Amino acid sequence: MAVRVRFPPQAPSYKISSIVTLYVLKGETGRRYVGITNNLSRRLHEHRAKNSKGGQMLGKLFVIICDNLWLSSYNHFKTP
């Protein structure tokens, strides 16, 4: 029995476009904030800025959950 193999192999229908960080903050007021960013240190600095709306609303912030996620974007390849 013959097996047909396509050369070159067909490209996948998706590609990894970026890694982002999902994070949950808890403020001293007890409120929580869920966010997503591609630069966690910059984003935390923005949250902690005294003039930011989020910083005023939450007060002192604590990171309670932080995880990296792969986001993919779909490419549509034409089949030969």
N, CA, C and O atoms as CSV, one atom per row, in Angstrom:
chain,resi,resn,atom,element,x,y,z
A,1,MET,N,N,0.844,-1.174,0.000
A,1,MET,CA,C,0.000,0.000,0.000
A,1,MET,C,C,0.892,1.240,0.000
A,1,MET,O,O,1.763,1.387,0.858
A,2,ALA,N,N,0.674,2.114,-0.950
A,2,ALA,CA,C,1.484,3.328,-1.069
A,2,ALA,C,C,0.896,4.446,-0.219
A,2,ALA,O,O,-0.321,4.603,-0.117
A,3,VAL,N,N,1.789,5.213,0.384
A,3,VAL,CA,C,1.372,6.369,1.176
A,3,VAL,C,C,1.806,7.621,0.432
A,3,VAL,O,O,2.973,7.760,0.065
A,4,ARG,N,N,0.878,8.519,0.215
A,4,ARG,CA,C,1.204,9.764,-0.475
A,4,ARG,C,C,1.607,10.818,0.552
A,4,ARG,O,O,0.902,11.056,1.532
A,5,VAL,N,N,2.734,11.429,0.310
A,5,VAL,CA,C,3.214,12.489,1.193
A,5,VAL,C,C,3.383,13.748,0.362
A,5,VAL,O,O,3.975,13.715,-0.717
A,6,ARG,N,N,2.875,14.828,0.852
A,6,ARG,CA,C,2.970,16.100,0.140
A,6,ARG,C,C,4.283,16.797,0.499
A,6,ARG,O,O,4.592,16.990,1.675
A,7,PHE,N,N,5.047,17.169,-0.521
A,7,PHE,CA,C,6.278,17.941,-0.320
A,7,PHE,C,C,6.167,19.246,-1.083
A,7,PHE,O,O,5.795,19.209,-2.256
A,8,PRO,N,N,6.456,20.367,-0.516
A,8,PRO,CA,C,6.733,20.516,0.907
A,8,PRO,C,C,5.459,20.304,1.706
A,8,PRO,O,O,4.359,20.419,1.167
A,9,PRO,N,N,5.601,19.996,2.990
A,9,PRO,CA,C,4.409,19.788,3.807
A,9,PRO,C,C,3.558,21.053,3.847
A,9,PRO,O,O,4.070,22.168,3.752
A,10,GLN,N,N,2.278,20.859,3.986
A,10,GLN,CA,C,1.365,21.999,4.032
A,10,GLN,C,C,1.634,22.828,5.288
A,10,GLN,O,O,1.800,22.282,6.379
A,11,ALA,N,N,1.674,24.131,5.123
A,11,ALA,CA,C,1.907,25.030,6.260
A,11,ALA,C,C,0.707,24.997,7.198
A,11,ALA,O,O,-0.421,24.788,6.754
A,12,PRO,N,N,0.940,25.200,8.486
A,12,PRO,CA,C,-0.182,25.225,9.425
A,12,PRO,C,C,-1.087,26.418,9.132
A,12,PRO,O,O,-0.656,27.391,8.514
A,13,SER,N,N,-2.322,26.341,9.569
A,13,SER,CA,C,-3.279,27.411,9.298
A,13,SER,C,C,-3.209,28.521,10.334
A,13,SER,O,O,-4.061,29.410,10.332
A,14,TYR,N,N,-2.229,28.496,11.211
A,14,TYR,CA,C,-2.093,29.557,12.200
A,14,TYR,C,C,-0.623,29.844,12.446
A,14,TYR,O,O,0.246,29.043,12.102
A,15,LYS,N,N,-0.361,30.968,13.031
A,15,LYS,CA,C,0.999,31.274,13.452
A,15,LYS,C,C,0.934,31.947,14.814
A,15,LYS,O,O,-0.039,32.631,15.132
A,16,ILE,N,N,1.961,31.754,15.604
A,16,ILE,CA,C,2.021,32.412,16.899
A,16,ILE,C,C,2.406,33.865,16.648
A,16,ILE,O,O,3.443,34.140,16.044
A,17,SER,N,N,1.584,34.781,17.104
A,17,SER,CA,C,1.874,36.179,16.836
A,17,SER,C,C,2.473,36.890,18.036
A,17,SER,O,O,3.254,37.826,17.867
A,18,SER,N,N,2.124,36.467,19.244
A,18,SER,CA,C,2.687,37.159,20.394
A,18,SER,C,C,2.422,36.400,21.686
A,18,SER,O,O,1.534,35.553,21.777
A,19,ILE,N,N,3.225,36.739,22.669
A,19,ILE,CA,C,3.016,36.236,24.022
A,19,ILE,C,C,2.559,37.426,24.847
A,19,ILE,O,O,3.175,38.491,24.802
A,20,VAL,N,N,1.499,37.252,25.589
A,20,VAL,CA,C,1.001,38.313,26.453
A,20,VAL,C,C,0.891,37.789,27.876
A,20,VAL,O,O,0.899,36.579,28.106
A,21,THR,N,N,0.790,38.697,28.817
A,21,THR,CA,C,0.652,38.331,30.219
A,21,THR,C,C,-0.737,38.715,30.701
A,21,THR,O,O,-1.165,39.861,30.565
A,22,LEU,N,N,-1.428,37.741,31.262
A,22,LEU,CA,C,-2.706,37.974,31.917
A,22,LEU,C,C,-2.409,38.158,33.393
A,22,LEU,O,O,-1.678,37.359,33.978
A,23,TYR,N,N,-2.959,39.194,34.004
A,23,TYR,CA,C,-2.658,39.449,35.405
A,23,TYR,C,C,-3.911,39.889,36.148
A,23,TYR,O,O,-4.834,40.458,35.565
A,24,VAL,N,N,-3.920,39.614,37.444
A,24,VAL,CA,C,-4.999,40.058,38.325
A,24,VAL,C,C,-4.357,40.825,39.465
A,24,VAL,O,O,-3.447,40.330,40.131
A,25,LEU,N,N,-4.837,42.034,39.680
A,25,LEU,CA,C,-4.347,42.873,40.768
A,25,LEU,C,C,-5.419,42.964,41.841
A,25,LEU,O,O,-6.615,42.943,41.551
A,26,LYS,N,N,-4.972,43.065,43.078
A,26,LYS,CA,C,-5.895,43.312,44.183
A,26,LYS,C,C,-5.414,44.564,44.888
A,26,LYS,O,O,-4.243,44.670,45.252
A,27,GLY,N,N,-6.310,45.501,45.080
A,27,GLY,CA,C,-5.962,46.749,45.739
A,27,GLY,C,C,-6.216,46.674,47.228
A,27,GLY,O,O,-6.881,45.758,47.712
A,28,GLU,N,N,-5.680,47.644,47.951
A,28,GLU,CA,C,-5.877,47.678,49.398
A,28,GLU,C,C,-7.338,47.920,49.748
A,28,GLU,O,O,-7.750,47.676,50.882
A,29,THR,N,N,-8.120,48.393,48.796
A,29,THR,CA,C,-9.552,48.597,49.015
A,29,THR,C,C,-10.337,47.293,48.875
A,29,THR,O,O,-11.530,47.250,49.174
A,30,GLY,N,N,-9.659,46.219,48.416
A,30,GLY,CA,C,-10.320,44.931,48.221
A,30,GLY,C,C,-10.811,44.714,46.800
A,30,GLY,O,O,-11.213,43.605,46.447
A,31,ARG,N,N,-10.784,45.750,45.987
A,31,ARG,CA,C,-11.219,45.612,44.598
A,31,ARG,C,C,-10.162,44.877,43.797
A,31,ARG,O,O,-8.975,44.912,44.119
A,32,ARG,N,N,-10.622,44.207,42.739
A,32,ARG,CA,C,-9.709,43.477,41.856
A,32,ARG,C,C,-9.770,44.074,40.466
A,32,ARG,O,O,-10.769,44.666,40.057
A,33,TYR,N,N,-8.660,43.898,39.747
A,33,TYR,CA,C,-8.554,44.382,38.375
A,33,TYR,C,C,-7.909,43.281,37.553
A,33,TYR,O,O,-6.873,42.742,37.943
A,34,VAL,N,N,-8.507,42.942,36.422
A,34,VAL,CA,C,-7.961,41.934,35.510
A,34,VAL,C,C,-7.479,42.657,34.264
A,34,VAL,O,O,-8.203,43.467,33.684
A,35,GLY,N,N,-6.247,42.359,33.856
A,35,GLY,CA,C,-5.689,43.020,32.684
A,35,GLY,C,C,-4.857,42.077,31.847
A,35,GLY,O,O,-4.535,40.964,32.266
A,36,ILE,N,N,-4.513,42.538,30.659
A,36,ILE,CA,C,-3.668,41.779,29.746
A,36,ILE,C,C,-2.699,42.772,29.104
A,36,ILE,O,O,-3.094,43.877,28.734
A,37,THR,N,N,-1.431,42.378,28.972
A,37,THR,CA,C,-0.421,43.281,28.445
A,37,THR,C,C,0.712,42.497,27.808
A,37,THR,O,O,0.863,41.299,28.048
A,38,ASN,N,N,1.500,43.173,27.004
A,38,ASN,CA,C,2.707,42.559,26.454
A,38,ASN,C,C,3.955,43.060,27.180
A,38,ASN,O,O,5.072,42.690,26.817
A,39,ASN,N,N,3.773,43.902,28.208
A,39,ASN,CA,C,4.894,44.423,28.990
A,39,ASN,C,C,4.405,44.654,30.420
A,39,ASN,O,O,3.913,45.734,30.745
A,40,LEU,N,N,4.542,43.639,31.269
A,40,LEU,CA,C,3.974,43.700,32.615
A,40,LEU,C,C,4.627,44.768,33.479
A,40,LEU,O,O,3.925,45.476,34.201
A,41,SER,N,N,5.938,44.908,33.428
A,41,SER,CA,C,6.589,45.896,34.290
A,41,SER,C,C,6.139,47.321,33.941
A,41,SER,O,O,5.913,48.137,34.835
A,42,ARG,N,N,6.010,47.620,32.645
A,42,ARG,CA,C,5.520,48.944,32.240
A,42,ARG,C,C,4.095,49.165,32.712
A,42,ARG,O,O,3.750,50.237,33.209
A,43,ARG,N,N,3.266,48.132,32.549
A,43,ARG,CA,C,1.849,48.262,32.906
A,43,ARG,C,C,1.673,48.441,34.409
A,43,ARG,O,O,0.844,49.243,34.841
A,44,LEU,N,N,2.441,47.704,35.214
A,44,LEU,CA,C,2.349,47.873,36.668
A,44,LEU,C,C,2.789,49.275,37.070
A,44,LEU,O,O,2.199,49.877,37.967
A,45,HIS,N,N,3.809,49.792,36.419
A,45,HIS,CA,C,4.255,51.163,36.693
A,45,HIS,C,C,3.130,52.152,36.393
A,45,HIS,O,O,2.912,53.095,37.153
A,46,GLU,N,N,2.422,51.938,35.296
A,46,GLU,CA,C,1.295,52.807,34.946
A,46,GLU,C,C,0.182,52.712,35.981
A,46,GLU,O,O,-0.402,53.728,36.359
A,47,HIS,N,N,-0.118,51.497,36.443
A,47,HIS,CA,C,-1.166,51.320,37.454
A,47,HIS,C,C,-0.798,52.018,38.759
A,47,HIS,O,O,-1.656,52.598,39.425
A,48,ARG,N,N,0.468,51.958,39.115
A,48,ARG,CA,C,0.900,52.504,40.401
A,48,ARG,C,C,1.145,54.011,40.371
A,48,ARG,O,O,1.410,54.612,41.412
A,49,ALA,N,N,1.061,54.622,39.208
A,49,ALA,CA,C,1.257,56.071,39.103
A,49,ALA,C,C,0.165,56.786,39.896
A,49,ALA,O,O,-1.007,56.415,39.831
A,50,LYS,N,N,0.553,57.787,40.625
A,50,LYS,CA,C,-0.391,58.504,41.489
A,50,LYS,C,C,-1.497,59.195,40.701
A,50,LYS,O,O,-2.605,59.372,41.207
A,51,ASN,N,N,-1.199,59.587,39.459
A,51,ASN,CA,C,-2.196,60.307,38.674
A,51,ASN,C,C,-3.096,59.400,37.843
A,51,ASN,O,O,-3.969,59.895,37.130
A,52,SER,N,N,-2.906,58.083,37.915
A,52,SER,CA,C,-3.742,57.183,37.115
A,52,SER,C,C,-5.080,56.940,37.810
A,52,SER,O,O,-5.162,56.878,39.036
A,53,LYS,N,N,-6.109,56.807,37.006
A,53,LYS,CA,C,-7.447,56.560,37.540
A,53,LYS,C,C,-7.492,55.230,38.296
A,53,LYS,O,O,-8.096,55.131,39.364
A,54,GLY,N,N,-6.842,54.204,37.721
A,54,GLY,CA,C,-6.818,52.897,38.375
A,54,GLY,C,C,-6.063,52.924,39.687
A,54,GLY,O,O,-6.480,52.307,40.667
A,55,GLY,N,N,-4.941,53.648,39.705
A,55,GLY,CA,C,-4.162,53.762,40.932
A,55,GLY,C,C,-4.935,54.446,42.037
A,55,GLY,O,O,-4.827,54.059,43.200
A,56,GLN,N,N,-5.716,55.461,41.691
A,56,GLN,CA,C,-6.534,56.157,42.679
A,56,GLN,C,C,-7.671,55.273,43.167
A,56,GLN,O,O,-8.039,55.328,44.341
A,57,MET,N,N,-8.227,54.465,42.285
A,57,MET,CA,C,-9.371,53.631,42.637
A,57,MET,C,C,-8.966,52.436,43.498
A,57,MET,O,O,-9.689,52.069,44.424
A,58,LEU,N,N,-7.803,51.819,43.197
A,58,LEU,CA,C,-7.395,50.606,43.893
A,58,LEU,C,C,-6.483,50.866,45.081
A,58,LEU,O,O,-6.423,50.046,45.997
A,59,GLY,N,N,-5.778,51.978,45.088
A,59,GLY,CA,C,-4.802,52.229,46.146
A,59,GLY,C,C,-3.560,51.380,45.915
A,59,GLY,O,O,-3.168,51.141,44.773
A,60,LYS,N,N,-2.945,50.926,46.998
A,60,LYS,CA,C,-1.751,50.084,46.884
A,60,LYS,C,C,-2.128,48.758,46.227
A,60,LYS,O,O,-3.126,48.138,46.597
A,61,LEU,N,N,-1.321,48.323,45.244
A,61,LEU,CA,C,-1.661,47.146,44.441
A,61,LEU,C,C,-0.809,45.940,44.786
A,61,LEU,O,O,0.366,46.067,45.131
A,62,PHE,N,N,-1.415,44.776,44.689
A,62,PHE,CA,C,-0.729,43.500,44.859
A,62,PHE,C,C,-1.075,42.619,43.672
A,62,PHE,O,O,-2.243,42.516,43.297
A,63,VAL,N,N,-0.076,41.983,43.079
A,63,VAL,CA,C,-0.319,41.040,41.985
A,63,VAL,C,C,-0.710,39.716,42.620
A,63,VAL,O,O,0.055,39.161,43.409
A,64,ILE,N,N,-1.893,39.200,42.287
A,64,ILE,CA,C,-2.312,37.928,42.881
A,64,ILE,C,C,-2.262,36.775,41.885
A,64,ILE,O,O,-2.133,35.620,42.290
A,65,ILE,N,N,-2.361,37.066,40.595
A,65,ILE,CA,C,-2.237,36.027,39.564
A,65,ILE,C,C,-1.501,36.639,38.378
A,65,ILE,O,O,-1.744,37.786,38.005
A,66,CYS,N,N,-0.603,35.860,37.796
A,66,CYS,CA,C,0.139,36.326,36.625
A,66,CYS,C,C,0.486,35.099,35.787
A,66,CYS,O,O,1.081,34.153,36.302
A,67,ASP,N,N,0.124,35.100,34.507
A,67,ASP,CA,C,0.402,33.953,33.649
A,67,ASP,C,C,0.627,34.423,32.218
A,67,ASP,O,O,-0.039,35.349,31.754
A,68,ASN,N,N,1.554,33.793,31.524
A,68,ASN,CA,C,1.826,34.111,30.122
A,68,ASN,C,C,0.922,33.289,29.219
A,68,ASN,O,O,0.688,32.107,29.475
A,69,LEU,N,N,0.417,33.908,28.170
A,69,LEU,CA,C,-0.474,33.259,27.214
A,69,LEU,C,C,0.069,33.442,25.810
A,69,LEU,O,O,0.663,34.473,25.495
A,70,TRP,N,N,-0.135,32.442,24.968
A,70,TRP,CA,C,0.209,32.545,23.545
A,70,TRP,C,C,-1.045,32.976,22.809
A,70,TRP,O,O,-2.091,32.337,22.926
A,71,LEU,N,N,-0.944,34.046,22.062
A,71,LEU,CA,C,-2.049,34.456,21.204
A,71,LEU,C,C,-1.691,34.091,19.777
A,71,LEU,O,O,-0.560,34.304,19.340
A,72,SER,N,N,-2.641,33.550,19.062
A,72,SER,CA,C,-2.365,33.192,17.674
A,72,SER,C,C,-3.288,33.972,16.753
A,72,SER,O,O,-4.414,34.312,17.115
A,73,SER,N,N,-2.801,34.241,15.588
A,73,SER,CA,C,-3.634,34.863,14.562
A,73,SER,C,C,-3.707,33.886,13.401
A,73,SER,O,O,-2.719,33.240,13.052
A,74,TYR,N,N,-4.870,33.790,12.820
A,74,TYR,CA,C,-5.061,32.809,11.762
A,74,TYR,C,C,-4.663,33.365,10.404
A,74,TYR,O,O,-5.005,34.490,10.041
A,75,ASN,N,N,-3.936,32.550,9.674
A,75,ASN,CA,C,-3.591,32.858,8.286
A,75,ASN,C,C,-4.350,31.875,7.408
A,75,ASN,O,O,-4.478,30.700,7.753
A,76,HIS,N,N,-4.834,32.336,6.315
A,76,HIS,CA,C,-5.548,31.455,5.394
A,76,HIS,C,C,-4.656,31.194,4.189
A,76,HIS,O,O,-4.413,32.086,3.377
A,77,PHE,N,N,-4.182,29.983,4.084
A,77,PHE,CA,C,-3.314,29.606,2.973
A,77,PHE,C,C,-4.159,29.030,1.852
A,77,PHE,O,O,-5.123,28.304,2.094
A,78,LYS,N,N,-3.794,29.354,0.652
A,78,LYS,CA,C,-4.474,28.772,-0.503
A,78,LYS,C,C,-3.934,27.370,-0.725
A,78,LYS,O,O,-2.725,27.145,-0.667
A,79,THR,N,N,-4.813,26.451,-0.972
A,79,THR,CA,C,-4.371,25.091,-1.271
A,79,THR,C,C,-4.076,24.987,-2.759
A,79,THR,O,O,-4.781,25.577,-3.578
A,80,PRO,N,N,-3.038,24.242,-3.110
A,80,PRO,CA,C,-2.679,24.126,-4.538
A,80,PRO,C,C,-3.718,23.372,-5.337
A,80,PRO,O,O,-3.559,23.193,-6.545
